[in-house]
């Protein structure tokens, strides 16, 4: 309360309790309203003066224009020679130069000389000479000087018409002079700046004066306006009479200035107490001395009647101002009655808060059960035990049945813990005991006589194994022997299902459990049950995700001779991610190595990984370059992110969207020993050279998949035979305690000097050196040892673009097949080669080449510089061609097209010892090929 008054008294200007500097001229303040009134008055005065000035200027300009027009017209009409000029044969030639000279010097806008019919002799605009004058000339024909005002598109014009008289006094011509009113300046127009400056000065003076007055008011009222001061008074009055502390304010003269309702009640003060001296209030001597003293008091206990009051007194003017004091009174008699209960409540709330922090720190069911028992001991119980259904630790849905055994998951507590069922043992709930009653009611049950926990003897209807009955009954009866005197049993329920039970025991030293402890035990169990169920659901999801992930990963290395490969996959402890790897054989003694990582964890990441792995398999079947394959994979990830989600809500620990993925795709050619690599946000590969050196080749890195970034780039590595190519995901080299650079250095150190190790042994070495104790991310590791195809198993020919060269190449191929011992395959290969090579010569572009590879399969490759790929079609019976590729697809194990930077390669694979195509009785193989050559 004193602090509240102190904040109000010493609230600085501009604080939250006042309007501040920004409210200096607020229209809601008195200063602001005075300022607005002054502004309105100044503006009205300036507007009135400007209006009068404008009207006066308008009148003066019109009058001046009349005067100048008449003077110039009369002067020109009475000028010497005007009569002779009017009587001359060509008045315009004489008068026009004179008129131009006069109107330029006199400042009028025009001088027009005309005859008595109004026909112009002069005019500033020559085109108007000879035309009738616009205006009234009748009064001037009668000898009068006539002035009129005309409104023209260019403004108001004042023109005067003056007659020219002959010797006999008759009118022989007319002279008109005109002037626009806006071209006439007057004295009044020059006064406008003075008026505006005066108004600005008045506005500035009023603003400055109002600001000074407002600042002074703000200092005197501590920044409070009238409304705030009234509201503050109402609030303070309400607070003074509503608080449960007595407040007494005394003046410098020792008289009581204010006493709130609580102070009147505590001191039994009369209604007219305010204004009376302290000594006349009839208070006890000790209380009277404290109030009359000029010294501050802090938490002094004084007797007032039958009450013990805690008294605090502060001086109201420690830094100047009105002297006096404020005294607060608090009834400690009533506080002592509730202090014990408040302390217990505070301790229980603190324990619940600690439980919310300490229970469920991991998503492990066993650890969560241990945390529950550790939190309860010793602040709530001496011993705590947690029993769960067997399905819960396995992550299965709990389905509780009557008397179904529970498994002891945790026991914590020093005293008497030796008499408890050990962890891991099965426990059967005995009918009639406190656990049985708690399960039946679904509420906590307190038992203050553990000897009665055993309940009545079991009947034949109780389907409990005899050995379990005797064991459990003997155990609960033995509880008093171990010092256990009180028990609270609470079912663990979450989402409407029973997960198990938690038991709290107390020994003889602390007080036994009471009914008030049940609500707290139920609240503690409810919080723990949610954490246990979350751990159970996570365990279920983790098991399912691991099973899905492993089912989607390759189960072995496919057969191929290009390299020797070994792999490892380790799921994370906290949740399965989307890491994957692949070894994909490609035609031409090549093999593709893939390692990827989907962002996120859980089933969704695993399913997305399966989609990406399938896409890589399909795209690799097209034999695309690594950069093009990653570009197609990038489009797929973007489409996956753009697909609308149909799930109602995400599962625990899952993300509703895949924000991207990383991937490294490498193609190794065992013929040339080159490896073409492209990566999208993935760690670079590590190469172990045959001499034992280790390095990370500089492979251009592109953004991760799904970000639609810059085009992907490739790097070509030259790998000697016996090199080891190590591909991995970031979970291997990075975790919470290790950054990427440190992990990469450890990986290099583990691989250095291990060139003589097999890929399988390297996988063991790397995991032993880098595997974290608790992996937080999936780890995928792929080690590939390179091999080179024996040059004697490779044959190449350059073929001229001449159909006659086909037979020669075919004979060379047959000779090479005989050297390899593949005579039975020769005819099939010659048939396929003839079709492919003929197509290349007929439709392709030079250079044309043929290459034979003898590896696990026999591969025939025909290359040319063209980009057109042949298509298989079914020829009609009347077609003369179109059956060649059909024969190729029929007799080859598989065939396809591979595009290269220099063109394309058409390849076909045959089993090395496949049966040759048999000839008919009327035609031999040589005859068929000869006819084929003739057709070409």
N, C-alpha and C positions, 0 to 999 in steps of 0.2 A: 504493500500500500504506500509506504514511504517512497519507495522507488518510483511509483506511479506519479506521485505529486512532484518528485524531484525532476522527472522527465518533463512534466508540463511547465514547471517553473523555469527551467533552464533550457527549454526547447529552442534551438538556434533558428534564426530566420531562414526560411526556405526548407525547413525540415518537414517530415511527413505530417506533423501536427498543424502546420500553417500553410498558407497559400504559397509562400516562397517568392522568389524574384519574378518568376514567370507570371504570378498573379498580381503583380504590382498595379496594373491598370485594368484589372478584370472588371467587366460591367457589373459583377455581383458585389463588388466592394464599394464603399462610400467614396473613396478616392477616385475610383474608376468612373463612377456615375458623375461626379463633379467634373472630371476631365471630359467626359462625353458631352456634358452640357456646355462647357466652354468651347469645345470644338464646334458644336452646332451653332453657337452664337457667332463665332468667328467666320464660319462658312457663310452664314446668312448675311453678315455685314459685307463680306467680300462679294457675294453674288449681287446684293443690292447696289453696291458701288459700281460694279462692272456693268450691270444693266443700265444704270443711269448714265454711265459714261458712254455706252454704246448708243443710247438714244440721243444724247447730246451730240455725239460725233456724227450721227446720221443727219440731224437737223443742220449742224454747222456745215457739213459737206454739201448738202443740197443748196443752202443759202450761198456758199462760196461759189458753187458751180453756176448758179443763176447770175451772180455778179460778174464773174469772169466772162461768161458767154455773152452777156449784154454789152460789156465794155469792149470786147474784141469785135463784136459785130458792128457796134456803132462807130468804132474807130475806123474799121475797114470801109463802112458805108460812107463816111465823111472824108475819106482820104482823097487827096487831089488826084484828078485824072480818072476817077471812077466813072463820071458821067460820059467822058469822051470814050472810055473803053466800052461802055454799054452801047454807044451809038456807032462803034466801029463795025466794019464788016465781019470781023472774027473776034468777038469778045473773049472767047476761051483762050486764044493765043496770047492775049494781053494779060488777062486776069489770073490764069492758072498759075504762072510762076509767082506772081505776087501773093496769091493765096497760100501757096506752099511755104513761102518764106515766113509769112505771118503766123500760120498755125504751128510751125516748128518752133518759132521763137516765143510765142505767147503761151504755149503749153496746152492749148485747146486741142480737141481731138479732130475737128474738121472746121473748115470755112467754106461755105457753099454760096456762090453768087448765082442768081437766077433772074429770069425776066418776070414780068407781072403774071404770066401764066404758070409759073412754077417750074419752068424748064431750066435745068442746071447748066451753068456755064463752067463752074469749077467743082471739083470734088477730089478728096484724097485718093479715091479709087477711080481711075480714068474710065473704066467701063460704065460708070454711072453718069458721066457727062452726057448731056442731051436727053436725060430721062427726067421724069417728073419728080419733084421734091416730095418727100414723105413728111407730112406735117400740115399744120393749119396755117395758111397764109392770108386768110380773109381779114383778120384784124390789121395786119401790116399793110394790106392794100388800101386800107382806110387811113394810113399814116400813123398807126400805133406800133409801139414796140411790144411784141408778143413773146412770152416765155412759156414753154410747156415742158412737161416731163414725160418721157416715153420709156416703156419697159421693153427692152430688146433682148435677144438671146445672149448677148454679151454683157448685159447688166442695165441698170437704170441710167438713162442719158437725159441731161438737161440741155435743151437747145433754145436759142433766142433768134427771132426773126425781126430784122430792122429794115424799114423802107429806105430806098435811095430816091431822093426828090430832085426834080429838075429846077431850073431857074424860076419857073412859074409855080413851084410848089407842088406839082403833080408827081405822083409815084412813077418812076421810070424803071425801077428794078428792086430787087430784094437781096439782102445779105443775111445768111444764117450761120451762127456759130454754135457749136455743141461741145459738151464736156461730160464724161462719165463721172458719176458721183463718187465712185470708189477711188478715183484718181486724185481726189481732193483731200488733202490731209488737214487736220485741224488740231488745235491745242489740246482738245479733250482726248484725242487718240494717244497723245504723248504721255498722258497721265496714267494709262493702264499699267505700265510696269511698276509705277510707284504704289498703286493700290495693291497689286499682287505681292510686292515685297513687304508692304506693311502687314498684309494678311499673314504671310509666312512668318514674319517676326512675332506677330501676336500668337500664332499657333505654337511657335517654339517656346515663347515665354510661358504660355499656359501649360504646355507639356512639362517644362522644367519645374515650374512651381508645383504642379500636381505631383510630380515624382518626388520632390523634396518633402512635401506634406505627407505623401504616402509612406515614404521611408521613415519619417518620424513616427507616424502612427504604427508602423510595423515594429519599430523598436519598442514602443511603449506597450504594445499588445503581444509582443513575442511572435509576430507573424500571423496572428489570428484575426480574422475578420469578424464582423458582428454575428454572422450566422454561426461561424465556428465557435465563437465565445459563448453564444447561447447554448449551442449543442454541448460544448464542453461542460458548462455549468450543469445542464440536465444530466449528463453522464456521470459527472463526479458526485452529484447529489444522490443518484441512484446507486452508485458504487458504495458510497459512504454508508448508506443505510442497508445495503444488501450483503456486505461482507460479513464473515463469521469472526471478525476481529474488532475489538473495540478501538475507536479512534477518538482521541482528545486533542484539540488544538487550543493552545493557550497563547495569550498576548504577552507583550513585554511588561505590562503592569500586573501580571499574575492573575488575570481574569480568564475565565474559560470562554473561548470564542466559539467552539463548536464541539458537540458530542453526538456521535451517531447512535443508532438504536441499540447496537450490541454493547457499546460502552455504558449506556443507561441501564441495560439489563445486568451486566456483570457487576456494576458498582451501586446498583439500586439508586440511581440519581432521580431527582424530581423532574417534572416537565419543564419548569422555568429555570433550568440550571444555567443556561447560556448567559454570559455577562456577569456572573457572580464570581467573587474571588475563590481561589482554590481552597483556602483555609475554611471557608464557610460551607463546604460541601458535606461535612460530616464523615470524611473518610478515615480509615485507620491511619495511625501515626506513620507507619512505614510508607504506605501508599501516598499520603499527603506530602511527606518529605521528598519522595521521588518526583512528584508533579511540580512541586515548588522549586526544586533545585534547577540551577542553570547548567548542570553538567549532563552530557549524554549518557544513556544507560543502554546496555545490551544484554538481553535475555536474563534479567534479574527476576527471580521468583518472589512475589509478594503475596501476603495473605490479605484477602478482601472478603470478610465474612467467612463463609465456609468454603471458599474457592481459593485455589492456588493459581495465581495469574502470572504468566511470563510477560514482563514489561520491557518494551524497547522505546527509547526516547531519543529524538534527534532535534537539533537546533535548526530552525527554518531559515536563518540568515547567516550561514557560514561565510558567504562572500558578499555581504551587503544586502540591503533590502529591509523589509519590515521584520524586526526581531520577534522572536517567539519560539515555540517548540511544538512538535507533534509527537504524541505518545500513542503507542499501539498496545493493546491488551489481548492476550490469548489464554483461553481457559485450558490449562494443562491437566486439570482433573478429568475432563471428558476425553481428552486425547489419550491419556494413559489407558482408558478403558478399551480403546480400539487399536492401540499400537501393536499388541501381540497378534491380533488377527491380521492386521495390515502387513506385518512382517512375514507371516506365513504365506499370505497371498502374493507378496512380492517375490518370495523365494520360489513359489510355484510358477509364477509367470516367467521368472528368470530361467527356471528349468525347462519350461516349454519352449522358450526362445532358444536355449542351447540345443534342445532336441531338434528343432527345425534346422539348425545349422549342422549338427553332428550326425544326424541320422539321414542316410541316403546320399552320402558323399560319393559313393560309387554305385554302379549299377550291377552289383554282385549280391545275390540273395543272402549268401552266408555272411558276408561282411556287414550287410544291413542289419541282420539279426544280432550280430555281435555288437554293433553300435547301439542298438536299442537297449541291450542288457547293460552296456557300459554307461550309458547316460543315466539310467535309473539308479545305479549304485554309486555312491552311498546316500545321495541326497533324498531319495524317496524310499528305497528299500535296501536291505542288507544283502540280499541275494536275488538275482533275476535270471529267469530261464525262458527261452523261446523255443516253442515246438511248432513245426510246420508240417502240412500235408506233403507227402512225398512228391506230388506232382509239381509243387511250387518251385523247388530248386531246379527242376528240369525245364521250367518255363511252360509247362502245360497248364491247361485250364483247370482250376481246382474244383472238384465235385465232391463235396463232403457228404459222407454217409454216417449214420449213427455208429458209434464205437469203432470208427475207422482208425487204424493206428496213425500216430504222428511220429515224426522224427525229431529228436532233440538237435537243434541247430546251434544253440549258444547257451552257456552258463557262465555267470560272472558274479563274483562275491567271494570274500576270503572266508568268513566265518560260516561253517556248516556246509561249504560247497562239496566237501568230500562225501557227503551223504546223498548227493543228487545223482540222478541218472546221467551218465557221461554223454558227451556230445557224440552224435552219430547213431545212438541206439534208438530203437523203436519204442514208443510208449502207447499203451492202450488206455483210453479214458474209461475209468471205472464208474458204473452207474451209481448215482447218489452222491458222488463227491462234488466238491466245489467246481472243478473243471466241467463235469457233466451238467451241472445246473447252469453254468455260464453259457455253455453251448446251446442248451435248450431255450434259454431266455434271450440270448443274444446280448446280454448286459454283463457288466462286471459283478462279481460275487466276492464278498469278503467273508473270511472264515477265521474266527478268533479262537477256535478249539481244534487244532489240527488232528487230535486223536479221533474226531468224528468224521474226518475227511473220507475215511474208507467207506462209509455208508453201509447199507444193509447187505447181507450176504447175497451173492449173485444167484439168480434163478436159472432154470433150464432155458428160458427164453432169451437170456442174455448171450448173444452169439460172440463170446469172447474166449479165446483159447485158454485152457485151464492154467497153462504155465504163465501166461501173461497176467491172468487174474491174481494168482498168488503173489507174483513178483511185485505188481503195482500196489496191491493192498498192503503187503509187508513194508513196502517202501514208505507209503504215506503214513502208516502207523508208526514208523520209526522216526518221523520228523521231529517229535519232541525230544527224542534222545540226542539229536544234534543241535538242540537249542532253538529250533524254529517254533515260534509261538503265534504268528499271525500270517495270513495268506490272502492275497487278492489275485484272482484269476480273471483275465479279460480276453474275450475272443478278438482275434485279428480279422476284421472284415473290411473289404474294399470292393467297391462297385457291386455290392449286393452278394458277394461270395465270401465264404469263410476260408481264410488262408491258414489259420492255425490258432495258437494261443500264446499268451505271455503270462508268466507267473511272477509275482512279487512276494518275497518273504521278509519278515522282520524277526529279530531275535528278542531276547528278554530286555536288553538295554534300552532301545528306543520305545516310545509308546506304540501300542498295537494299532493296526489300521482301524479307522472308523468309517462311518457312512459318508462323511465328507470327503474321504479320499477316493471314493469310487468315481466321481465325476472327473477328477484329475487323471486317474488311471485310464479311464475311457478316452479322454482327450489325447493322452500320450500314446495309447495304443492305436487310435485312429490315425494320427500323424505317421506313426511307424508303418501301419498297414498300407498306406498310400505309397510310401517309399518301397516297401516290399513288393507291392504289386507292380510298381514301375520297373523294379529290378527283374521281376518274373517276366513281364512283357518284353523287356529288352532281351532277356535270355532267349525267349522264344523267337524274337525277330532275328537275334544274332545267329541262332542255330539255323533258322530258315535261310537267312542271307548267305551264311557260309555254305550250306548245302547247294543253294542256287548258284553261288559263285563258282564252286568247285565243279558243278555239273556243266557250267558254260565254258570252263577253261579246258585246254587240250589235256587228254589223259596220257599222252606219250608223244615222242618225237616221231614224225612221219619218216618213212624210209626215203633216204636220199644220200648221195655220195659227196655232195658239195662241201659238207662240213659235219663236225661232230658236236652235238648240242646237249646241254643239260640245263635244267631249270629248277627254280624253287618259287613257291607262292606261300606266303604267311599272312593270314588275315589279322587285322588289328584287334586288340582286346576290347576297345570301346565300340566297335561296329565295323562291319565289313564295308570296304570301299569298292571302287570300280576298277581296280588294277587288272590288267590282262596282258598276255603275251601270246605269240604264235610263231611257228616255224612252218612256212608254206613253200613246198617245192614248186618251182617254175620251170617251164620248158627251156631247153638249151643249157642243161647242167647248171642252172641257177637256183637260188633259194631266197625267199623273202623272210626277213626277221622283223617282228613287230613287237613293240612294247607300248602300252598306253595306260592312262590313268583318268578315270571319270571323276569329276569334282563331286563331292558329297559322299554319304555313307548310307547303308541300309539296302533294302530290297530294291528301291527305285534305282540306286546307282548300279547295283548288280544287273538288273534287267537292262538298263541302258548300255552297260558294258557288253552284254550279249548282243544287242542290236548293232553296236559298232564293230564288234568282232566279226559278226556275220557279214556286215557291209565290207569290211576289209577283205574277207575271203572272196566275196563276189567281185569286188573291184580288182583284186589281184588276178582273178581268172581272165580279166580283160588284158592283163599284162601291161598295165599303165606304168609310166615312170613314177617315182616316189612323190614328186611334187604335184603331179596331176591327181594321184590317188588321195593325197591329203586335202587337195582342193575339193574333191567330191565329198570326202568325209566331213569337211568343214560345213558344206551345204547341208549335209544330213543332220549334223548337230544343231544347226540353226533351225531346221524344220522341226526337230524334236522339241526344242525350246518353244517354238511357236504353236505346237499342237495344244488345243484346249484340254484342260484337265477335267476329267469326269469324276474323280474321287471327291467324296464329300469333305474329307479333311485328311491331312497328311498323317501318316503313322508316326509313332514316337521316334524321335531322332532322325526323321527323314525330311528332306527338302521337297517342296512341291515342284521345283523346277531344276533342271540341269543347267548350271550356268556355264558349262564348258567342259573341255577335256583336253588332255595333252596326249601326244602320240609321236612315236619315232618309227619310221619305216625305212628299212634298209634292204637292198637287193645285192646279193653277193654272186659274182660270176666266177665259177671255178675254172673256166677256160682261161680267162685273162687275169684272174686274181684281183679284180677291182670290186669295190663295194660302193654303191651309190646310196647316199644317206640324205634324208630330209626329216626335219623334226618341227613339230608345232608346240612350242612351249615346254618341251620335254628336256630333261637333262641330257647332256652330250654323252656319247658312248665312250668307253675306255678301251684302249687297245694295248694288249700285252704282246710285244714283239718277240720273235724267236730268241733274241739275245738277252731277254729278261727285262728290258726297259719298258716303262709304262708311260703312256701319254693319253691325253684327251684331245682328239683331233678337233680342229676348228670347223665345226659344222654350223652354217648359218642358222640362227634361231629365228623362228617366226612366232607370231602370237598364238595362243592356245586355240583349239578348235572351238567354234561357236562365236567368235568375236568378229568374224568377217573382216579380217585385217588385210595386210599387204599380201601379195602373192608369195607362195612358198618357194624356197630356194633349195638347191641340192649341193652336195659336196661329194666328190669322187675320191675314195681312199684306195691306196695301193697296199694290199695286204700280202705279205710273204706267206708261203705255206708254213703252217704251224703256228701262225698268229692266233691269239685269242681275242675275240670281240665280246666285250662285256656290256650288256644292256640291262637297265634297272629302272625302277621308279623312285621318286623322291623320298618315299618312306624308308629306304635303305640308308640314305646319307643324311637325313634331316629329321630331327625330333625336337622336343621341348628343351633339351639340354645341349643340343648341338646344331650349329648352323650348317649351311650347305658347304661352305669352303672347308670347314673342319672335317665334315663327313667325307668330302671328296679326297682330302689329304689322307684320311685313314684308309679309304678304298685303294688309293694308289700304293700306300705302304703295304697293305695286305697282299696285293698282286705282284709287287715288285720281286723279281727273281723267281717267279713261279711259272715260267714258260714251259717247264717240263711236266707240269701237272696236267692231269686230264680235266676237262670241263666239270666233271662230277666232283673231283677233288677241289677245284677252285670254288665251287658253290659252297662247300663245307668251310673252306678257309674264310671266304668273305662273310658268311653269316656268323662264324665264331668271332670275327674281329669287329663287326659293325652292328650286329643285332641288338637293339635296345632291350633292357630288362622287361619293360612294359611297352610294346609297340603301340603307338597312337595312330598309326596309319598302316594301310596294307603295304606289303613288300613283295614285289615281283622281280626276280633275278633270272636272266638268261645269259648263259655263257656258250659261245660258239667257237670251236676250233676249226680254222680254215684248212681246206685241202685244195690241191690243184689237179686238174685232169691231166693225165699223161699226154704229152704232145703227140705221141704216136697214135692216140685215139682220136685225133682231130685231123680232118682233111679239108682243104679249102681250094677252090678254083675260081678264077675270074673268067666269066663267060662273055664273049662278044654278042652283040645284038644281031645274031644271025641264026635262023632256025636250023641251019645245017650243023651248028655247033652242039646241038642237043645230043646227037648220037655219040659224039666223042666224049662228052661229059658223062654220059650214061656208062660208057665202057670203062672210063676211069673209076667211076664209083663202084662198078662191079669188080674191078680188079682190087680196089681197096677192101671191099667186103670179103673177098677171098683171102686177103692177108689177115683179116680179123677172124676168119673162120666162120663167116656168116653167109655161106653160099646159098643156103635154103631161103634166105631173106632177100636175095639179090633181085629176083624178078619183081616182087612186090615193091621194093624200093625204086627199081627202075621205072615201073609204071607210075608211081607217085611223083618221082622226080621229073619224068617227061611232062606230066600235066602241069606241075608248078613252074618248071623252067619255061615251057612253051608260053604259058600265060604271062610270065615276066617279060619274055622277048616280044610278045605280040602287043601287050597293053602297058608294059612298064617303061621305065626310063633308065638309061645307063648311069652308073656302072651296075652290072648285074653280077652276082656272085652266088656260089653254092658252097655250103659247109656241111660236113658230116661229123656227128659227135657220137662216139661209142662209149656210153656210160651205163647206168642202170637200164636205160633204153637206148634205142638207136634213133637218133634225131637227124632229120634232113631239113636244112634251112636254105631257102632261096631268097635272096635279098635284091632289091633294086631301089632306085631313087624316087620312085613314084609314091603317091600317097593314096591311091585308089585300092580299096580292099576287095578281093573277089568274093562273090556271094554264091552259095549253093542254091540251085534251082532244079526243079523237076522238068526235064525236057519232054516235049510231046513226042509221039511216035514218028511224026513227020519231020522233026527237027534234025538237022545234020550235026549239031554240036550241043553243048550244054550239059554233057554227062561226065566231064572230067573231074570236077570237084566232088561230084556225087560218088565217083569211084574212090577218090582220095579219102573222103569221110567214111567210106565203107571199109576200106582195107587198113587204114591207119587207126591206131588206138585212140588218138586224138590229134587234132590239128587246129591251127589258129593263126592269128596275125599279131605281130608285135611292131609297133611304130618306134622308129629311132630318129635321132636328129637328122640323119642323112636320108631317110626314106622309110621303108618298111621291110619286115622279114616275114615270109610265109613259112611256117614250120609244120612238120608232121612227125609224130613219134610212132615207132614200131617196136614191138617186142623183139629182142635180139634174135630169138630162135623161133619166130613165128613161121607157120607153114606158108609156103609160097602159093600164089594163085595158080591153080591147076589149069592146064589147057584142055581143050576138047579134042575129040578124035580127029577132027578135020583140020585143026589149026594148032600150031605149037606156039610156045611163048615167043621164040625168035620171030616167027611169022607175024604175030600180033604186033610186036614192037616195030617191025619193018613197015607194016601197013600204017602204024601210027606215025612213023617218020614220013612216009609218003604223003599222008594227009596234011602234015605240017608243011 
